[in-house]
């Protein structure tokens, strides 16, 4: 699976995760659109958080850590809100939308 962004092909695996991180807002919008989601400011806040975590730690957090961090940064984001934003799973679909490679963490995802 690949994405077409501004005339360029961005490579992704069969699940839609990019093979290499791409922090472009255009890439983010194309991936979300491919999954039928229109990005809002709340989506972007979570995406910015995931990108920051990836830059700082070389990986993204699991859902439990993500929920804890976002509760401090964005108090109106609880588990239900995150699943409303990312019905495919905040820690998985959010990472795809953020333009990051597939997360491999504890629990096998």
Biopython code that builds the backbone (N, CA, C, O; Angstrom):
import numpy as np
from Bio.PDB.StructureBuilder import StructureBuilder

atoms = [
    (1, "UNK", "N", (0.848, -1.174, 0.000)),
    (1, "UNK", "CA", (0.000, 0.000, 0.000)),
    (1, "UNK", "C", (0.890, 1.233, 0.000)),
    (1, "UNK", "O", (1.873, 1.303, 0.738)),
    (2, "UNK", "N", (0.544, 2.187, -0.819)),
    (2, "UNK", "CA", (1.270, 3.445, -0.883)),
    (2, "UNK", "C", (0.278, 4.592, -0.887)),
    (2, "UNK", "O", (-0.907, 4.398, -1.157)),
    (3, "UNK", "N", (0.764, 5.786, -0.587)),
    (3, "UNK", "CA", (-0.058, 6.987, -0.612)),
    (3, "UNK", "C", (0.525, 7.955, -1.641)),
    (3, "UNK", "O", (1.744, 8.075, -1.769)),
    (4, "UNK", "N", (-0.345, 8.637, -2.365)),
    (4, "UNK", "CA", (0.070, 9.669, -3.309)),
    (4, "UNK", "C", (-0.140, 11.024, -2.652)),
    (4, "UNK", "O", (-1.259, 11.378, -2.281)),
    (5, "UNK", "N", (0.952, 11.783, -2.510)),
    (5, "UNK", "CA", (0.889, 13.089, -1.876)),
    (5, "UNK", "C", (1.621, 14.095, -2.746)),
    (5, "UNK", "O", (2.829, 13.986, -2.951)),
    (6, "UNK", "N", (0.893, 15.067, -3.252)),
    (6, "UNK", "CA", (1.473, 16.119, -4.091)),
    (6, "UNK", "C", (2.325, 15.554, -5.218)),
    (6, "UNK", "O", (3.402, 16.076, -5.505)),
    (7, "UNK", "N", (1.852, 14.500, -5.852)),
    (7, "UNK", "CA", (2.562, 13.912, -6.983)),
    (7, "UNK", "C", (3.690, 12.973, -6.613)),
    (7, "UNK", "O", (4.359, 12.441, -7.499)),
    (8, "UNK", "N", (3.917, 12.757, -5.336)),
    (8, "UNK", "CA", (4.961, 11.834, -4.879)),
    (8, "UNK", "C", (4.321, 10.607, -4.245)),
    (8, "UNK", "O", (3.241, 10.684, -3.660)),
    (9, "UNK", "N", (5.005, 9.477, -4.372)),
    (9, "UNK", "CA", (4.532, 8.242, -3.753)),
    (9, "UNK", "C", (5.239, 8.056, -2.417)),
    (9, "UNK", "O", (6.467, 8.081, -2.335)),
    (10, "UNK", "N", (4.443, 7.869, -1.380)),
    (10, "UNK", "CA", (4.963, 7.616, -0.031)),
    (10, "UNK", "C", (4.707, 6.140, 0.255)),
    (10, "UNK", "O", (3.567, 5.680, 0.194)),
    (11, "UNK", "N", (5.769, 5.399, 0.565)),
    (11, "UNK", "CA", (5.654, 3.954, 0.773)),
    (11, "UNK", "C", (5.111, 3.612, 2.156)),
    (11, "UNK", "O", (5.486, 4.206, 3.167)),
    (12, "UNK", "N", (4.216, 2.632, 2.158)),
    (12, "UNK", "CA", (3.623, 2.139, 3.394)),
    (12, "UNK", "C", (3.536, 0.620, 3.341)),
    (12, "UNK", "O", (3.593, 0.020, 2.267)),
    (13, "UNK", "N", (3.397, 0.008, 4.511)),
    (13, "UNK", "CA", (3.239, -1.446, 4.546)),
    (13, "UNK", "C", (1.785, -1.806, 4.239)),
    (13, "UNK", "O", (0.972, -0.929, 3.944)),
    (14, "UNK", "N", (1.465, -3.085, 4.309)),
    (14, "UNK", "CA", (0.129, -3.555, 3.948)),
    (14, "UNK", "C", (-0.963, -3.055, 4.894)),
    (14, "UNK", "O", (-2.143, -3.084, 4.544)),
    (15, "UNK", "N", (-0.583, -2.598, 6.088)),
    (15, "UNK", "CA", (-1.558, -2.077, 7.046)),
    (15, "UNK", "C", (-1.696, -0.552, 6.966)),
    (15, "UNK", "O", (-2.514, 0.033, 7.676)),
    (16, "UNK", "N", (-0.906, 0.087, 6.112)),
    (16, "UNK", "CA", (-1.001, 1.535, 5.946)),
    (16, "UNK", "C", (-0.019, 2.345, 6.767)),
    (16, "UNK", "O", (-0.066, 3.575, 6.744)),
    (17, "UNK", "N", (0.878, 1.676, 7.499)),
    (17, "UNK", "CA", (1.905, 2.400, 8.265)),
    (17, "UNK", "C", (3.035, 2.786, 7.315)),
    (17, "UNK", "O", (3.451, 1.983, 6.480)),
    (18, "UNK", "N", (3.528, 4.012, 7.442)),
    (18, "UNK", "CA", (4.639, 4.435, 6.606)),
    (18, "UNK", "C", (5.886, 3.642, 6.954)),
    (18, "UNK", "O", (6.091, 3.269, 8.109)),
    (19, "UNK", "N", (6.717, 3.385, 5.955)),
    (19, "UNK", "CA", (7.965, 2.659, 6.187)),
    (19, "UNK", "C", (8.998, 3.562, 6.835)),
    (19, "UNK", "O", (9.853, 3.098, 7.589)),
    (20, "UNK", "N", (8.917, 4.863, 6.537)),
    (20, "UNK", "CA", (9.793, 5.861, 7.160)),
    (20, "UNK", "C", (8.923, 7.005, 7.648)),
    (20, "UNK", "O", (7.948, 7.371, 6.992)),
    (21, "UNK", "N", (9.269, 7.570, 8.795)),
    (21, "UNK", "CA", (8.483, 8.664, 9.359)),
    (21, "UNK", "C", (8.432, 9.846, 8.401)),
    (21, "UNK", "O", (9.414, 10.169, 7.731)),
    (22, "UNK", "N", (7.270, 10.482, 8.351)),
    (22, "UNK", "CA", (7.073, 11.670, 7.535)),
    (22, "UNK", "C", (6.181, 12.606, 8.345)),
    (22, "UNK", "O", (5.048, 12.258, 8.679)),
    (23, "UNK", "N", (6.694, 13.795, 8.661)),
    (23, "UNK", "CA", (5.987, 14.720, 9.539)),
    (23, "UNK", "C", (5.176, 15.771, 8.780)),
    (23, "UNK", "O", (4.736, 16.755, 9.375)),
    (24, "UNK", "N", (4.980, 15.579, 7.506)),
    (24, "UNK", "CA", (4.240, 16.521, 6.675)),
    (24, "UNK", "C", (2.754, 16.499, 7.022)),
    (24, "UNK", "O", (2.160, 15.431, 7.173)),
    (25, "UNK", "N", (2.163, 17.679, 7.148)),
    (25, "UNK", "CA", (0.724, 17.755, 7.397)),
    (25, "UNK", "C", (-0.075, 17.234, 6.212)),
    (25, "UNK", "O", (-1.178, 16.717, 6.387)),
    (26, "UNK", "N", (0.476, 17.365, 5.000)),
    (26, "UNK", "CA", (-0.208, 16.858, 3.816)),
    (26, "UNK", "C", (-0.304, 15.333, 3.861)),
    (26, "UNK", "O", (-1.345, 14.762, 3.535)),
    (27, "UNK", "N", (0.773, 14.686, 4.263)),
    (27, "UNK", "CA", (0.778, 13.221, 4.382)),
    (27, "UNK", "C", (-0.257, 12.793, 5.416)),
    (27, "UNK", "O", (-1.024, 11.857, 5.194)),
    (28, "UNK", "N", (-0.267, 13.477, 6.523)),
    (28, "UNK", "CA", (-1.209, 13.193, 7.605)),
    (28, "UNK", "C", (-2.647, 13.262, 7.093)),
    (28, "UNK", "O", (-3.448, 12.370, 7.369)),
    (29, "UNK", "N", (-2.971, 14.310, 6.356)),
    (29, "UNK", "CA", (-4.328, 14.501, 5.841)),
    (29, "UNK", "C", (-4.699, 13.419, 4.820)),
    (29, "UNK", "O", (-5.832, 12.940, 4.815)),
    (30, "UNK", "N", (-3.757, 13.035, 3.963)),
    (30, "UNK", "CA", (-4.021, 12.009, 2.948)),
    (30, "UNK", "C", (-4.294, 10.655, 3.608)),
    (30, "UNK", "O", (-5.209, 9.939, 3.201)),
    (31, "UNK", "N", (-3.512, 10.311, 4.610)),
    (31, "UNK", "CA", (-3.710, 9.032, 5.311)),
    (31, "UNK", "C", (-5.070, 9.018, 6.010)),
    (31, "UNK", "O", (-5.808, 8.037, 5.922)),
    (32, "UNK", "N", (-5.395, 10.104, 6.699)),
    (32, "UNK", "CA", (-6.688, 10.182, 7.385)),
    (32, "UNK", "C", (-7.839, 10.098, 6.388)),
    (32, "UNK", "O", (-8.826, 9.402, 6.626)),
    (33, "UNK", "N", (-7.711, 10.801, 5.285)),
    (33, "UNK", "CA", (-8.758, 10.782, 4.265)),
    (33, "UNK", "C", (-8.945, 9.373, 3.695)),
    (33, "UNK", "O", (-10.070, 8.952, 3.428)),
    (34, "UNK", "N", (-7.843, 8.652, 3.513)),
    (34, "UNK", "CA", (-7.921, 7.281, 2.999)),
    (34, "UNK", "C", (-8.707, 6.381, 3.948)),
    (34, "UNK", "O", (-9.259, 5.363, 3.530)),
    (35, "UNK", "N", (-8.755, 6.759, 5.231)),
    (35, "UNK", "CA", (-9.492, 5.975, 6.222)),
    (35, "UNK", "C", (-10.848, 6.603, 6.554)),
    (35, "UNK", "O", (-11.526, 6.179, 7.490)),
    (36, "UNK", "N", (-11.235, 7.621, 5.772)),
    (36, "UNK", "CA", (-12.546, 8.216, 5.940)),
    (36, "UNK", "C", (-12.688, 9.173, 7.108)),
    (36, "UNK", "O", (-13.796, 9.386, 7.599)),
    (37, "UNK", "N", (-11.581, 9.756, 7.564)),
    (37, "UNK", "CA", (-11.595, 10.663, 8.707)),
    (37, "UNK", "C", (-11.167, 12.059, 8.260)),
    (37, "UNK", "O", (-10.178, 12.208, 7.541)),
    (38, "UNK", "N", (-11.906, 13.072, 8.682)),
    (38, "UNK", "CA", (-11.512, 14.462, 8.473)),
    (38, "UNK", "C", (-10.866, 14.938, 9.763)),
    (38, "UNK", "O", (-11.480, 14.871, 10.828)),
    (39, "UNK", "N", (-9.645, 15.412, 9.676)),
    (39, "UNK", "CA", (-8.897, 15.797, 10.866)),
    (39, "UNK", "C", (-9.417, 17.101, 11.479)),
    (39, "UNK", "O", (-9.740, 18.063, 10.783)),
    (40, "UNK", "N", (-9.482, 17.087, 12.807)),
    (40, "UNK", "CA", (-9.877, 18.260, 13.584)),
    (40, "UNK", "C", (-8.681, 18.718, 14.419)),
    (40, "UNK", "O", (-7.621, 18.092, 14.390)),
    (41, "UNK", "N", (-8.854, 19.798, 15.152)),
    (41, "UNK", "CA", (-7.792, 20.267, 16.041)),
    (41, "UNK", "C", (-7.469, 19.220, 17.106)),
    (41, "UNK", "O", (-6.312, 19.076, 17.498)),
    (42, "UNK", "N", (-8.480, 18.490, 17.576)),
    (42, "UNK", "CA", (-8.236, 17.442, 18.569)),
    (42, "UNK", "C", (-7.390, 16.316, 17.978)),
    (42, "UNK", "O", (-6.488, 15.804, 18.641)),
    (43, "UNK", "N", (-7.678, 15.928, 16.729)),
    (43, "UNK", "CA", (-6.841, 14.925, 16.064)),
    (43, "UNK", "C", (-5.400, 15.418, 16.008)),
    (43, "UNK", "O", (-4.464, 14.687, 16.331)),
    (44, "UNK", "N", (-5.243, 16.658, 15.598)),
    (44, "UNK", "CA", (-3.891, 17.215, 15.431)),
    (44, "UNK", "C", (-3.133, 17.287, 16.750)),
    (44, "UNK", "O", (-1.919, 17.087, 16.774)),
    (45, "UNK", "N", (-3.830, 17.568, 17.845)),
    (45, "UNK", "CA", (-3.171, 17.605, 19.158)),
    (45, "UNK", "C", (-2.610, 16.227, 19.511)),
    (45, "UNK", "O", (-1.488, 16.119, 20.005)),
    (46, "UNK", "N", (-3.381, 15.188, 19.261)),
    (46, "UNK", "CA", (-2.921, 13.822, 19.539)),
    (46, "UNK", "C", (-1.784, 13.456, 18.590)),
    (46, "UNK", "O", (-0.795, 12.855, 19.010)),
    (47, "UNK", "N", (-1.917, 13.811, 17.326)),
    (47, "UNK", "CA", (-0.873, 13.532, 16.337)),
    (47, "UNK", "C", (0.427, 14.228, 16.720)),
    (47, "UNK", "O", (1.499, 13.628, 16.635)),
    (48, "UNK", "N", (0.341, 15.492, 17.141)),
    (48, "UNK", "CA", (1.543, 16.220, 17.572)),
    (48, "UNK", "C", (2.205, 15.525, 18.760)),
    (48, "UNK", "O", (3.429, 15.410, 18.818)),
    (49, "UNK", "N", (1.388, 15.065, 19.704)),
    (49, "UNK", "CA", (1.910, 14.328, 20.861)),
    (49, "UNK", "C", (2.644, 13.056, 20.413)),
    (49, "UNK", "O", (3.754, 12.782, 20.870)),
    (50, "UNK", "N", (2.017, 12.284, 19.518)),
    (50, "UNK", "CA", (2.635, 11.034, 19.050)),
    (50, "UNK", "C", (3.943, 11.308, 18.317)),
    (50, "UNK", "O", (4.921, 10.582, 18.499)),
    (51, "UNK", "N", (3.966, 12.345, 17.496)),
    (51, "UNK", "CA", (5.194, 12.695, 16.773)),
    (51, "UNK", "C", (6.297, 13.113, 17.733)),
    (51, "UNK", "O", (7.457, 12.742, 17.552)),
    (52, "UNK", "N", (5.940, 13.880, 18.748)),
    (52, "UNK", "CA", (6.930, 14.312, 19.741)),
    (52, "UNK", "C", (7.507, 13.106, 20.487)),
    (52, "UNK", "O", (8.716, 13.023, 20.704)),
    (53, "UNK", "N", (6.638, 12.179, 20.876)),
    (53, "UNK", "CA", (7.107, 10.979, 21.565)),
    (53, "UNK", "C", (8.036, 10.160, 20.676)),
    (53, "UNK", "O", (9.044, 9.630, 21.144)),
    (54, "UNK", "N", (7.699, 10.059, 19.409)),
    (54, "UNK", "CA", (8.531, 9.299, 18.472)),
    (54, "UNK", "C", (9.895, 9.966, 18.298)),
    (54, "UNK", "O", (10.922, 9.288, 18.273)),
    (55, "UNK", "N", (9.903, 11.293, 18.179)),
    (55, "UNK", "CA", (11.176, 12.015, 18.032)),
    (55, "UNK", "C", (12.048, 11.852, 19.274)),
    (55, "UNK", "O", (13.258, 11.652, 19.167)),
    (56, "UNK", "N", (11.431, 11.939, 20.447)),
    (56, "UNK", "CA", (12.187, 11.888, 21.696)),
    (56, "UNK", "C", (12.637, 10.477, 22.074)),
    (56, "UNK", "O", (13.732, 10.299, 22.608)),
    (57, "UNK", "N", (11.810, 9.486, 21.805)),
    (57, "UNK", "CA", (12.074, 8.134, 22.309)),
    (57, "UNK", "C", (12.294, 7.086, 21.223)),
    (57, "UNK", "O", (12.645, 5.946, 21.528)),
    (58, "UNK", "N", (12.092, 7.458, 19.962)),
    (58, "UNK", "CA", (12.276, 6.500, 18.876)),
    (58, "UNK", "C", (11.157, 5.492, 18.757)),
    (58, "UNK", "O", (11.270, 4.529, 17.998)),
    (59, "UNK", "N", (10.071, 5.697, 19.499)),
    (59, "UNK", "CA", (8.902, 4.834, 19.454)),
    (59, "UNK", "C", (7.710, 5.610, 20.001)),
    (59, "UNK", "O", (7.867, 6.668, 20.611)),
    (60, "UNK", "N", (6.546, 5.081, 19.779)),
    (60, "UNK", "CA", (5.350, 5.716, 20.307)),
    (60, "UNK", "C", (4.882, 4.958, 21.537)),
    (60, "UNK", "O", (5.184, 3.774, 21.691)),
    (61, "UNK", "N", (4.147, 5.632, 22.413)),
    (61, "UNK", "CA", (3.708, 4.975, 23.648)),
    (61, "UNK", "C", (2.552, 4.016, 23.399)),
    (61, "UNK", "O", (1.833, 4.123, 22.405)),
    (62, "UNK", "N", (2.392, 3.075, 24.326)),
    (62, "UNK", "CA", (1.211, 2.223, 24.270)),
    (62, "UNK", "C", (0.002, 3.044, 24.727)),
    (62, "UNK", "O", (0.155, 4.173, 25.191)),
    (63, "UNK", "N", (-1.181, 2.482, 24.596)),
    (63, "UNK", "CA", (-2.384, 3.246, 24.888)),
    (63, "UNK", "C", (-2.437, 3.724, 26.337)),
    (63, "UNK", "O", (-2.832, 4.861, 26.596)),
    (64, "UNK", "N", (-2.052, 2.884, 27.266)),
    (64, "UNK", "CA", (-2.106, 3.264, 28.689)),
    (64, "UNK", "C", (-1.227, 4.479, 28.969)),
    (64, "UNK", "O", (-1.668, 5.421, 29.628)),
    (65, "UNK", "N", (0.004, 4.468, 28.480)),
    (65, "UNK", "CA", (0.905, 5.604, 28.677)),
    (65, "UNK", "C", (0.390, 6.841, 27.945)),
    (65, "UNK", "O", (0.470, 7.960, 28.452)),
    (66, "UNK", "N", (-0.134, 6.617, 26.752)),
    (66, "UNK", "CA", (-0.693, 7.710, 25.956)),
    (66, "UNK", "C", (-1.847, 8.375, 26.704)),
    (66, "UNK", "O", (-1.910, 9.602, 26.778)),
    (67, "UNK", "N", (-2.738, 7.591, 27.247)),
    (67, "UNK", "CA", (-3.889, 8.115, 27.975)),
    (67, "UNK", "C", (-3.444, 8.930, 29.190)),
    (67, "UNK", "O", (-3.996, 9.996, 29.466)),
    (68, "UNK", "N", (-2.462, 8.431, 29.897)),
    (68, "UNK", "CA", (-1.952, 9.135, 31.078)),
    (68, "UNK", "C", (-1.320, 10.468, 30.678)),
    (68, "UNK", "O", (-1.608, 11.495, 31.292)),
    (69, "UNK", "N", (-0.474, 10.463, 29.671)),
    (69, "UNK", "CA", (0.179, 11.699, 29.224)),
    (69, "UNK", "C", (-0.833, 12.716, 28.713)),
    (69, "UNK", "O", (-0.755, 13.900, 29.043)),
    (70, "UNK", "N", (-1.770, 12.255, 27.918)),
    (70, "UNK", "CA", (-2.758, 13.178, 27.348)),
    (70, "UNK", "C", (-3.696, 13.736, 28.415)),
    (70, "UNK", "O", (-4.194, 14.852, 28.269)),
    (71, "UNK", "N", (-3.943, 12.984, 29.478)),
    (71, "UNK", "CA", (-4.786, 13.483, 30.568)),
    (71, "UNK", "C", (-4.132, 14.702, 31.216)),
    (71, "UNK", "O", (-4.826, 15.609, 31.675)),
    (72, "UNK", "N", (-2.808, 14.724, 31.253)),
    (72, "UNK", "CA", (-2.087, 15.866, 31.817)),
    (72, "UNK", "C", (-2.011, 17.019, 30.826)),
    (72, "UNK", "O", (-2.173, 18.180, 31.204)),
    (73, "UNK", "N", (-1.766, 16.702, 29.558)),
    (73, "UNK", "CA", (-1.603, 17.736, 28.535)),
    (73, "UNK", "C", (-2.933, 18.292, 28.035)),
    (73, "UNK", "O", (-3.075, 19.498, 27.832)),
    (74, "UNK", "N", (-3.893, 17.412, 27.841)),
    (74, "UNK", "CA", (-5.193, 17.784, 27.270)),
    (74, "UNK", "C", (-6.286, 17.158, 28.127)),
    (74, "UNK", "O", (-6.779, 16.077, 27.805)),
    (75, "UNK", "N", (-6.666, 17.814, 29.202)),
    (75, "UNK", "CA", (-7.594, 17.201, 30.164)),
    (75, "UNK", "C", (-8.915, 16.706, 29.581)),
    (75, "UNK", "O", (-9.527, 15.806, 30.156)),
    (76, "UNK", "N", (-9.372, 17.255, 28.475)),
    (76, "UNK", "CA", (-10.650, 16.820, 27.906)),
    (76, "UNK", "C", (-10.527, 15.552, 27.068)),
    (76, "UNK", "O", (-11.520, 15.094, 26.502)),
    (77, "UNK", "N", (-9.328, 14.976, 26.977)),
    (77, "UNK", "CA", (-9.131, 13.735, 26.215)),
    (77, "UNK", "C", (-9.145, 12.548, 27.181)),
    (77, "UNK", "O", (-8.183, 12.321, 27.914)),
    (78, "UNK", "N", (-10.233, 11.804, 27.173)),
    (78, "UNK", "CA", (-10.284, 10.575, 27.950)),
    (78, "UNK", "C", (-10.333, 9.397, 26.976)),
    (78, "UNK", "O", (-10.254, 9.587, 25.762)),
    (79, "UNK", "N", (-10.461, 8.216, 27.497)),
    (79, "UNK", "CA", (-10.441, 7.021, 26.662)),
    (79, "UNK", "C", (-11.528, 7.064, 25.587)),
    (79, "UNK", "O", (-11.258, 6.773, 24.422)),
    (80, "UNK", "N", (-12.738, 7.420, 25.967)),
    (80, "UNK", "CA", (-13.840, 7.472, 25.005)),
    (80, "UNK", "C", (-13.577, 8.517, 23.923)),
    (80, "UNK", "O", (-13.801, 8.255, 22.741)),
    (81, "UNK", "N", (-13.111, 9.681, 24.313)),
    (81, "UNK", "CA", (-12.821, 10.744, 23.349)),
    (81, "UNK", "C", (-11.770, 10.290, 22.349)),
    (81, "UNK", "O", (-11.899, 10.541, 21.151)),
    (82, "UNK", "N", (-10.740, 9.629, 22.833)),
    (82, "UNK", "CA", (-9.679, 9.158, 21.936)),
    (82, "UNK", "C", (-10.203, 8.117, 20.952)),
    (82, "UNK", "O", (-9.822, 8.123, 19.781)),
    (83, "UNK", "N", (-11.062, 7.235, 21.414)),
    (83, "UNK", "CA", (-11.643, 6.240, 20.501)),
    (83, "UNK", "C", (-12.661, 6.870, 19.548)),
    (83, "UNK", "O", (-12.856, 6.374, 18.438)),
    (84, "UNK", "N", (-13.303, 7.946, 19.968)),
    (84, "UNK", "CA", (-14.183, 8.673, 19.044)),
    (84, "UNK", "C", (-13.351, 9.309, 17.923)),
    (84, "UNK", "O", (-13.760, 9.311, 16.762)),
    (85, "UNK", "N", (-12.188, 9.843, 18.282)),
    (85, "UNK", "CA", (-11.301, 10.460, 17.291)),
    (85, "UNK", "C", (-10.660, 9.419, 16.380)),
    (85, "UNK", "O", (-10.565, 9.609, 15.167)),
    (86, "UNK", "N", (-10.226, 8.325, 16.981)),
    (86, "UNK", "CA", (-9.493, 7.274, 16.264)),
    (86, "UNK", "C", (-10.196, 5.935, 16.485)),
    (86, "UNK", "O", (-9.746, 5.141, 17.311)),
    (87, "UNK", "N", (-11.277, 5.670, 15.773)),
    (87, "UNK", "CA", (-12.035, 4.433, 16.000)),
    (87, "UNK", "C", (-11.239, 3.165, 15.736)),
    (87, "UNK", "O", (-11.609, 2.097, 16.224)),
    (88, "UNK", "N", (-10.159, 3.259, 14.978)),
    (88, "UNK", "CA", (-9.298, 2.110, 14.723)),
    (88, "UNK", "C", (-8.273, 1.897, 15.824)),
    (88, "UNK", "O", (-7.378, 1.063, 15.689)),
    (89, "UNK", "N", (-8.397, 2.642, 16.906)),
    (89, "UNK", "CA", (-7.478, 2.543, 18.042)),
    (89, "UNK", "C", (-6.510, 3.711, 18.061)),
    (89, "UNK", "O", (-5.738, 3.889, 17.119)),
    (90, "UNK", "N", (-6.538, 4.514, 19.123)),
    (90, "UNK", "CA", (-5.680, 5.690, 19.198)),
    (90, "UNK", "C", (-4.186, 5.388, 19.067)),
    (90, "UNK", "O", (-3.454, 6.145, 18.429)),
    (91, "UNK", "N", (-3.738, 4.302, 19.660)),
    (91, "UNK", "CA", (-2.311, 3.986, 19.616)),
    (91, "UNK", "C", (-1.898, 3.379, 18.286)),
    (91, "UNK", "O", (-0.706, 3.330, 17.985)),
    (92, "UNK", "N", (-2.831, 2.924, 17.493)),
    (92, "UNK", "CA", (-2.517, 2.347, 16.182)),
    (92, "UNK", "C", (-2.902, 3.295, 15.056)),
    (92, "UNK", "O", (-2.051, 3.709, 14.269)),
    (93, "UNK", "N", (-4.180, 3.636, 14.980)),
    (93, "UNK", "CA", (-4.637, 4.520, 13.911)),
    (93, "UNK", "C", (-4.012, 5.909, 14.072)),
    (93, "UNK", "O", (-3.683, 6.558, 13.079)),
    (94, "UNK", "N", (-3.849, 6.359, 15.295)),
    (94, "UNK", "CA", (-3.209, 7.650, 15.532)),
    (94, "UNK", "C", (-1.789, 7.678, 14.998)),
    (94, "UNK", "O", (-1.353, 8.684, 14.437)),
    (95, "UNK", "N", (-1.077, 6.598, 15.165)),
    (95, "UNK", "CA", (0.298, 6.497, 14.654)),
    (95, "UNK", "C", (0.297, 6.528, 13.130)),
    (95, "UNK", "O", (1.149, 7.178, 12.524)),
    (96, "UNK", "N", (-0.647, 5.835, 12.508)),
    (96, "UNK", "CA", (-0.740, 5.890, 11.035)),
    (96, "UNK", "C", (-0.976, 7.322, 10.582)),
    (96, "UNK", "O", (-0.286, 7.815, 9.690)),
    (97, "UNK", "N", (-1.957, 7.997, 11.198)),
    (97, "UNK", "CA", (-2.269, 9.374, 10.821)),
    (97, "UNK", "C", (-1.084, 10.301, 11.054)),
    (97, "UNK", "O", (-0.898, 11.265, 10.311)),
    (98, "UNK", "N", (-0.285, 10.021, 12.071)),
    (98, "UNK", "CA", (0.876, 10.861, 12.385)),
    (98, "UNK", "C", (2.006, 10.682, 11.376)),
    (98, "UNK", "O", (2.982, 11.433, 11.397)),
    (99, "UNK", "N", (1.881, 9.690, 10.492)),
    (99, "UNK", "CA", (2.909, 9.458, 9.481)),
    (99, "UNK", "C", (4.130, 8.758, 10.043)),
    (99, "UNK", "O", (5.257, 9.013, 9.620)),
    (100, "UNK", "N", (3.896, 7.871, 11.003)),
    (100, "UNK", "CA", (4.988, 7.166, 11.669)),
    (100, "UNK", "C", (4.979, 5.683, 11.319)),
    (100, "UNK", "O", (3.947, 5.142, 10.922)),
    (101, "UNK", "N", (6.127, 5.026, 11.467)),
    (101, "UNK", "CA", (6.177, 3.583, 11.215)),
    (101, "UNK", "C", (5.345, 2.801, 12.237)),
    (101, "UNK", "O", (4.992, 3.316, 13.298)),
    (102, "UNK", "N", (5.047, 1.567, 11.897)),
    (102, "UNK", "CA", (4.239, 0.695, 12.752)),
    (102, "UNK", "C", (4.869, 0.542, 14.130)),
    (102, "UNK", "O", (6.064, 0.269, 14.246)),
    (103, "UNK", "N", (4.061, 0.719, 15.177)),
    (103, "UNK", "CA", (4.596, 0.540, 16.528)),
    (103, "UNK", "C", (4.752, -0.945, 16.862)),
    (103, "UNK", "O", (3.898, -1.766, 16.529)),
    (104, "UNK", "N", (5.823, -1.255, 17.502)),
    (104, "UNK", "CA", (6.046, -2.615, 18.002)),
    (104, "UNK", "C", (6.347, -2.492, 19.477)),
    (104, "UNK", "O", (7.446, -2.100, 19.868)),
    (105, "UNK", "N", (5.382, -2.823, 20.281)),
    (105, "UNK", "CA", (5.579, -2.682, 21.709)),
    (105, "UNK", "C", (5.094, -3.885, 22.445)),
    (105, "UNK", "O", (4.721, -4.901, 21.859)),
    (106, "UNK", "N", (5.105, -3.749, 23.738)),
    (106, "UNK", "CA", (4.607, -4.816, 24.601)),
    (106, "UNK", "C", (3.161, -5.110, 24.219)),
    (106, "UNK", "O", (2.374, -4.183, 24.027)),
    (107, "UNK", "N", (2.815, -6.337, 24.109)),
    (107, "UNK", "CA", (1.467, -6.718, 23.732)),
    (107, "UNK", "C", (1.369, -7.119, 22.267)),
    (107, "UNK", "O", (0.311, -7.557, 21.814)),
    (108, "UNK", "N", (2.451, -6.974, 21.528)),
    (108, "UNK", "CA", (2.493, -7.489, 20.177)),
    (108, "UNK", "C", (1.912, -6.615, 19.097)),
    (108, "UNK", "O", (1.823, -7.041, 17.946)),
    (109, "UNK", "N", (1.508, -5.384, 19.438)),
    (109, "UNK", "CA", (0.992, -4.564, 18.353)),
    (109, "UNK", "C", (2.153, -3.878, 17.711)),
    (109, "UNK", "O", (1.972, -3.120, 16.758)),
]
sb = StructureBuilder()
sb.init_structure("model")
sb.init_model(0)
sb.init_chain("A")
sb.init_seg("    ")
for serial, (resi, resn, name, xyz) in enumerate(atoms, 1):
    if name == "N":
        sb.init_residue(resn, " ", resi, " ")
    sb.init_atom(name, np.array(xyz, "f"), 0.0, 1.0, " ", f" {name:<3s}", serial, name[0])
structure = sb.get_structure()
